Amino acid sequence: MGAEGATPVVRALLLERVAWASARARDADATWCALDAVDDSYEQRGEGEPEWVYWLNRNEIDVMAGRCMIELGRPGDAEPLLSNAIANYPPERAREVALYLTWLAESHALAGDLDAARDVVQRARRYAETMPSARADLRLDAVQRLMGAGKTTFFCSGLNLHQPLTR
């Protein structure tokens, strides 16, 4: 998948973007293919990676995979990926934790567990208070709207798409 000359972690980062774009396009096969390629590329990492990819690690990869599962309408597959990744973040990474908790809350809401979704939103709000972030605030508002709708229609990054889930 392209990116000749890219180091394994740079390639993994680029492939994550392919996975996300594929998930947004509702192309499950391309999403799975890209996520598998992310894992393969990341496992080949070694010396010589550029400094600017320092943040890409297994937790970040699992968060992106969880987000892709949500986009594909598979909240049950997203929950363990997100829960495990979030559990590995220290409290001083409050912005990331708040943001990632919003996807966990969305996975619970889409799975029909609104009580769990509300609990996770409260956790996310506590983290967001310690490290304000416009992006986390937007996600919190979007998930709150989803939960307020009282139904589990497909929800895509702030847009409520009233369409049946596929796959």
C-alpha positions as a Markdown table, in Angstrom:
| # | Residue | x | y | z |
|---|---|---|---|---|
| 1 | Met | 0.0 | 0.0 | 0.0 |
| 2 | Gly | 2.2 | 2.8 | -1.2 |
| 3 | Ala | 4.5 | 4.8 | 1.0 |
| 4 | Glu | 7.7 | 3.4 | -0.5 |
| 5 | Gly | 10.7 | 4.4 | 1.5 |
| 6 | Ala | 8.6 | 5.1 | 4.6 |
| 7 | Thr | 9.8 | 3.6 | 7.9 |
| 8 | Pro | 7.5 | 1.0 | 9.4 |
| 9 | Val | 5.9 | 3.4 | 12.0 |
| 10 | Val | 5.4 | 6.1 | 9.4 |
| 11 | Arg | 3.8 | 3.5 | 7.1 |
| 12 | Ala | 1.6 | 2.4 | 10.1 |
| 13 | Leu | 0.5 | 6.0 | 10.7 |
| 14 | Leu | -0.4 | 6.5 | 7.0 |
| 15 | Leu | -2.2 | 3.2 | 6.9 |
| 16 | Glu | -4.2 | 4.2 | 10.0 |
| 17 | Arg | -5.5 | 7.1 | 7.9 |
| 18 | Val | -6.4 | 4.7 | 5.1 |
| 19 | Ala | -8.3 | 2.6 | 7.6 |
| 20 | Trp | -10.2 | 5.6 | 9.0 |
| 21 | Ala | -11.1 | 6.9 | 5.5 |
| 22 | Ser | -12.3 | 3.4 | 4.6 |
| 23 | Ala | -14.4 | 3.1 | 7.7 |
| 24 | Arg | -15.9 | 6.5 | 7.0 |
| 25 | Ala | -16.7 | 5.3 | 3.5 |
| 26 | Arg | -18.3 | 2.2 | 5.0 |
| 27 | Asp | -15.9 | -0.1 | 3.2 |
| 28 | Ala | -15.5 | -2.8 | 5.8 |
| 29 | Asp | -13.1 | -4.9 | 3.7 |
| 30 | Ala | -10.8 | -2.1 | 3.0 |
| 31 | Thr | -10.9 | -1.0 | 6.7 |
| 32 | Trp | -10.0 | -4.5 | 7.8 |
| 33 | Cys | -7.2 | -4.8 | 5.2 |
| 34 | Ala | -5.7 | -1.5 | 6.3 |
| 35 | Leu | -5.9 | -2.3 | 10.0 |
| 36 | Asp | -4.2 | -5.6 | 9.4 |
| 37 | Ala | -1.5 | -3.7 | 7.4 |
| 38 | Val | -1.1 | -1.2 | 10.3 |
| 39 | Asp | -0.4 | -4.1 | 12.7 |
| 40 | Asp | 2.0 | -5.8 | 10.3 |
| 41 | Ser | 3.9 | -2.5 | 9.6 |
| 42 | Tyr | 4.0 | -1.5 | 13.3 |
| 43 | Glu | 5.5 | -4.9 | 14.3 |
| 44 | Gln | 8.4 | -4.2 | 11.9 |
| 45 | Arg | 9.4 | -1.0 | 13.8 |
| 46 | Gly | 13.0 | -0.5 | 14.8 |
| 47 | Glu | 15.7 | 2.0 | 14.9 |
| 48 | Gly | 15.6 | 5.0 | 12.5 |
| 49 | Glu | 12.0 | 6.1 | 13.0 |
| 50 | Pro | 11.6 | 9.9 | 12.8 |
| 51 | Glu | 11.0 | 11.7 | 16.0 |
| 52 | Trp | 7.6 | 13.0 | 15.0 |
| 53 | Val | 6.0 | 9.5 | 15.2 |
| 54 | Tyr | 7.1 | 9.1 | 18.9 |
| 55 | Trp | 3.4 | 9.1 | 19.9 |
| 56 | Leu | 2.2 | 6.2 | 17.8 |
| 57 | Asn | 2.1 | 3.1 | 20.0 |
| 58 | Arg | -0.1 | 0.0 | 20.4 |
| 59 | Asn | -2.6 | 2.0 | 22.5 |
| 60 | Glu | -3.0 | 4.6 | 19.8 |
| 61 | Ile | -3.4 | 1.9 | 17.2 |
| 62 | Asp | -6.1 | 0.2 | 19.2 |
| 63 | Val | -7.9 | 3.5 | 19.7 |
| 64 | Met | -8.0 | 4.1 | 16.0 |
| 65 | Ala | -9.2 | 0.5 | 15.4 |
| 66 | Gly | -11.9 | 1.0 | 18.0 |
| 67 | Arg | -13.0 | 4.2 | 16.2 |
| 68 | Cys | -13.1 | 2.4 | 12.9 |
| 69 | Met | -15.3 | -0.3 | 14.5 |
| 70 | Ile | -17.7 | 2.4 | 15.6 |
| 71 | Glu | -17.8 | 3.8 | 12.1 |
| 72 | Leu | -18.6 | 0.4 | 10.8 |
| 73 | Gly | -21.4 | -0.1 | 13.2 |
| 74 | Arg | -19.6 | -2.7 | 15.3 |
| 75 | Pro | -19.6 | -1.1 | 18.8 |
| 76 | Gly | -19.1 | -4.4 | 20.5 |
| 77 | Asp | -15.8 | -4.8 | 18.8 |
| 78 | Ala | -14.8 | -1.3 | 19.7 |
| 79 | Glu | -15.4 | -1.6 | 23.4 |
| 80 | Pro | -12.5 | -3.9 | 24.4 |
| 81 | Leu | -10.0 | -2.1 | 22.1 |
| 82 | Leu | -10.9 | 1.3 | 23.6 |
| 83 | Ser | -11.2 | 0.1 | 27.2 |
| 84 | Asn | -7.8 | -1.6 | 27.2 |
| 85 | Ala | -6.1 | 1.3 | 25.5 |
| 86 | Ile | -7.6 | 3.9 | 27.8 |
| 87 | Ala | -6.6 | 1.8 | 30.9 |
| 88 | Asn | -2.9 | 2.2 | 29.8 |
| 89 | Tyr | -3.0 | 6.0 | 29.8 |
| 90 | Pro | -1.7 | 7.9 | 32.8 |
| 91 | Pro | -3.9 | 10.6 | 34.4 |
| 92 | Glu | -1.5 | 13.3 | 33.1 |
| 93 | Arg | -2.7 | 12.5 | 29.5 |
| 94 | Ala | -6.1 | 13.8 | 30.5 |
| 95 | Arg | -6.8 | 15.4 | 27.0 |
| 96 | Glu | -6.3 | 12.0 | 25.3 |
| 97 | Val | -8.2 | 10.1 | 27.9 |
| 98 | Ala | -11.2 | 12.5 | 27.8 |
| 99 | Leu | -11.3 | 12.2 | 24.0 |
| 100 | Tyr | -10.9 | 8.5 | 23.9 |
| 101 | Leu | -13.5 | 8.0 | 26.6 |
| 102 | Thr | -16.0 | 9.8 | 24.2 |
| 103 | Trp | -15.6 | 6.9 | 21.7 |
| 104 | Leu | -16.0 | 4.4 | 24.5 |
| 105 | Ala | -19.2 | 6.1 | 25.6 |
| 106 | Glu | -20.4 | 6.1 | 22.0 |
| 107 | Ser | -19.7 | 2.4 | 21.7 |
| 108 | His | -21.8 | 1.7 | 24.8 |
| 109 | Ala | -24.6 | 4.0 | 23.5 |
| 110 | Leu | -24.7 | 2.3 | 20.1 |
| 111 | Ala | -24.7 | -1.1 | 21.8 |
| 112 | Gly | -27.8 | 0.0 | 23.8 |
| 113 | Asp | -26.1 | 0.3 | 27.2 |
| 114 | Leu | -27.0 | 3.9 | 28.0 |
| 115 | Asp | -26.1 | 3.6 | 31.7 |
| 116 | Ala | -22.6 | 2.6 | 30.8 |
| 117 | Ala | -22.4 | 5.4 | 28.2 |
| 118 | Arg | -23.5 | 7.9 | 30.8 |
| 119 | Asp | -20.9 | 6.7 | 33.3 |
| 120 | Val | -18.2 | 7.0 | 30.7 |
| 121 | Val | -19.3 | 10.5 | 29.7 |
| 122 | Gln | -19.0 | 11.5 | 33.4 |
| 123 | Arg | -15.5 | 10.1 | 33.5 |
| 124 | Ala | -14.6 | 11.9 | 30.3 |
| 125 | Arg | -16.0 | 15.2 | 31.6 |
| 126 | Arg | -13.8 | 14.9 | 34.7 |
| 127 | Tyr | -10.7 | 14.4 | 32.6 |
| 128 | Ala | -11.8 | 17.2 | 30.3 |
| 129 | Glu | -12.0 | 19.6 | 33.2 |
| 130 | Thr | -8.4 | 19.1 | 34.0 |
| 131 | Met | -7.2 | 19.7 | 30.4 |
| 132 | Pro | -9.6 | 21.7 | 28.4 |
| 133 | Ser | -9.9 | 20.7 | 24.7 |
| 134 | Ala | -12.3 | 22.0 | 22.1 |
| 135 | Arg | -12.2 | 18.7 | 20.3 |
| 136 | Ala | -13.1 | 16.8 | 23.5 |
| 137 | Asp | -15.9 | 19.2 | 24.2 |
| 138 | Leu | -17.3 | 18.7 | 20.7 |
| 139 | Arg | -17.1 | 15.0 | 21.1 |
| 140 | Leu | -18.7 | 15.1 | 24.5 |
| 141 | Asp | -21.6 | 17.2 | 23.2 |
| 142 | Ala | -22.1 | 14.9 | 20.2 |
| 143 | Val | -22.2 | 11.7 | 22.4 |
| 144 | Gln | -24.5 | 13.5 | 24.9 |
| 145 | Arg | -26.9 | 14.3 | 21.9 |
| 146 | Leu | -26.7 | 10.6 | 20.9 |
| 147 | Met | -27.6 | 9.4 | 24.3 |
| 148 | Gly | -30.4 | 12.1 | 24.6 |
| 149 | Ala | -32.0 | 10.7 | 21.4 |
| 150 | Gly | -32.9 | 7.7 | 23.4 |
| 151 | Lys | -32.2 | 5.4 | 20.5 |
| 152 | Thr | -29.1 | 3.9 | 19.0 |
| 153 | Thr | -29.1 | 5.0 | 15.4 |
| 154 | Phe | -25.8 | 5.1 | 13.6 |
| 155 | Phe | -23.6 | 7.9 | 14.8 |
| 156 | Cys | -20.7 | 9.2 | 12.8 |
| 157 | Ser | -18.3 | 11.6 | 14.4 |
| 158 | Gly | -20.9 | 14.2 | 15.3 |
| 159 | Leu | -23.3 | 13.5 | 12.5 |
| 160 | Asn | -26.4 | 11.4 | 13.2 |
| 161 | Leu | -26.9 | 9.4 | 10.1 |
| 162 | His | -30.4 | 7.8 | 10.2 |
| 163 | Gln | -29.6 | 4.8 | 8.0 |
| 164 | Pro | -29.5 | 1.1 | 8.7 |
| 165 | Leu | -26.3 | -0.5 | 9.8 |
| 166 | Thr | -24.5 | -2.8 | 7.5 |
| 167 | Arg | -22.2 | -5.8 | 8.0 |
